[in-house]
Amino acid sequence: MSVENLLSIDVSARTEKKANLTYLSWAWAWDFALRADPKAIYEIKLFDGKPFVDINGTAMVMVAVTMFDKTLTCQLPVMDHRNKAIIKPDAFQVNTAIMRCMTKGLALHGLGLNIYVGEDLQEYTKPKGDAPIITPKGNPTVNEEDEEFLREMAASCEELVSVGKAKEASQMLDEAMLDSDQKIWLWGLLTAPTRAAIKKQKG
């Protein structure tokens, strides 16, 4: 199996939403990996006997994933539910980060890579154009009325994209005149394929 084949594997049925991010359970990710390459392995990097490196009181874990005789290494901070680095994390938090890091390592090989598209949008804003999603730093907040409206809009976007009308979905978002928090909140409701289709419309 090639990288192209790994990229083509649809893992969306096994993902779950947490806040505005999409996650693939490490167990399901490893299941997909072993089916693609029964010889797949991962190695947790140790630093002075510890499975993490200390960075100003926070921790970074690193995991090397080998598939089809190629090894790629991924790193990940030990983070809380808001994706903020944890000061002096405990063993459970470190273990959680390691398994998430392993899953991201599989994505480096192409497995489930699409679910990470846009993950860095929490830190960067698209520099030009009128993209439907503007994502400034910080946690987005919307009221209950807006939440219901955004869920309906997300459902409409999903339906349009599913029938090959990504352009109409993109236009609908442009015309909605949403503020920054509403846009990032809505973006988090969309599935990875729908986000990718809308992004493609924006070039």
N, C-alpha and C positions, 0 to 999 in steps of 0.2 A: 504493500500500500504506500502511496506517495503522499507528499504534503497536500497536494490538490485533493486527494481522497479524504484526508483528515479534515480539511476545510469544508468539505461537502457534507460531513456528518451533521445532521440536525439534532442538537441537544436541547432545543427549546422546550420540549415536553418535560424535561427534567430540571428546569430552572425554577427559581422562586424569587419573589420580590422582597426586598428589605429596604424600607424607606424608599429612596428613588433609584436604587441600584438593583441590578439583576445578578443573581448568584447561581452557580452550578455546584451542587454538593460534591465534596471531594470523593465520596463513595461512588456516585454515579460517574464522575469524571474518570476515576480509575477503572471502573467497569468498562467504559467506552475504550479506554486506552488498552486494556488487556485483550479486548476483542479485536482491536486493530493490530496489536503486536504483543503476543503472549510473553515475549522476552523483555517487555518494558520494565524498567526499574527506576527508583528515585533514591537519592542520597541526601541526607540532612547534613549540611556543613556544620562542623564544630569549631568553636573558637575557645582555645584553652579549656577544652572539655565541655564547653557549654554550647547548646544549640542556637545561640544567638550572639550577636556582637552588640556591646553597649555603646550607645551614641547619646552622650549628655543625659544619661538617666533613662532614656528610652531604649528600645531594642529593635534590631533588624535581624530577620531570619533569612537564610539562603538555602535553596533546595536545587539540586542538580537532577534533571530528568533525562533519562536515556530512552530513546525510541528509534528503532531501525538503525541501531549502532551509532547514533548521533546524540551527543550530550549537550544540553543547553541548561544554563543556570539562571534561576530567577531569584530576586530578592523581594522582601515585603516587610514593612514595619509592623510591629505588633500594635494593632489598633482597636479602639472601642467601637461601639455600635454607630458612632457618628463618623467613623473612619479618621479619628484623630489618634496620634501616637500616644500610647499609655506610658505614664511614668511608673517605673519599677513594676512591670507586669509580673503576674504570678505564673505558675507552671501551666495552668489551664489555658490562660490567654496566649502563652507562647505556643502551646500545642495547637491551638486553633489557628494561629498565624502560619504555622508550619504546613498544615494541611491545605490552607488557602493558597499558600505559596506553591505547593506542589501542583495544585489545580491550575495556577497561572503558568507554571512551568509547562504543563501539557498544552496550554494555549499557545506558548511560544512555538510548539511543534505544529500548531494549526488546529488542535482539537478545541472546539468551543471558542475560538478566537473572537468570533463576532459578538459575543456577549460583553466583551471588554471595550468595544467601540464606543467612544464617548466617555469612558471612565475618567479621563483627564479633564473633562469639561468643567469639573468643579474648580479647577485652578486656572483655566485659561478661557478667554473670551475670543470668539471668532473675530479676526482683525478687520474684516471688511465684508461688504454685502449685507443683505437683509435676511439672513438665515432665520428660520422660525424659532430657533432656540438660542437664547443668550444666557450664558451661565456664569455669573459673577461668583466670587468667593463667598462662602457663607452657606448656611442652611436655609433653604427656601421655606416660607410659611404661607399658607393660604387659609382663608376662612371656610366654614362648612358649605356655604352657598357656592363659593368658587370651586371647592373640591368636587361638588356634584356636577357642575358645569364642565370642569376639566375632564372628569371621568367620561362624560358623554362625548366630549370632543375627541378624546383618545380612542373611544370605541368607534367613532366615525372614521378616524384616520386608519384604524386597523382594517375596517371594512373596505374603504376605498383602495388601500394598498393591496388587499387580498384579491381584488378584481382588476388589478392592473391600472389603477388610477392614482398613482403616487403624485402626479403633477397636481391633481385636484386637491389632494390632502395637503400638499405643501402650500398651495394658494389659500386654502382654508385657514391654515395657521398664520399666514401673513396677514390676512384680513381680520383676524380675531383681535388684533391690537392688545395682546397680553403684555403684562409687565414682566420684569425679569424673573421674579419668584414664580409667577404662574407658568412661565415658559419652561423653567427647569423642572417644576413639579410635573407638568404635562409630559415632558420628555422622559421622565422616570416611569411613567405609566405605559409607555409604548414598548413593544417587543423589539428585540434587536433587529430582526429583518425589516420591520417598519421604519425604524430609525435610519437604517442603512439606505432604504429606498428614498426616504425624504432627503437625506444628505446628498444622494446622487442627483436629485433634481436641482440642488443648489450648487452642484459642481464641486 
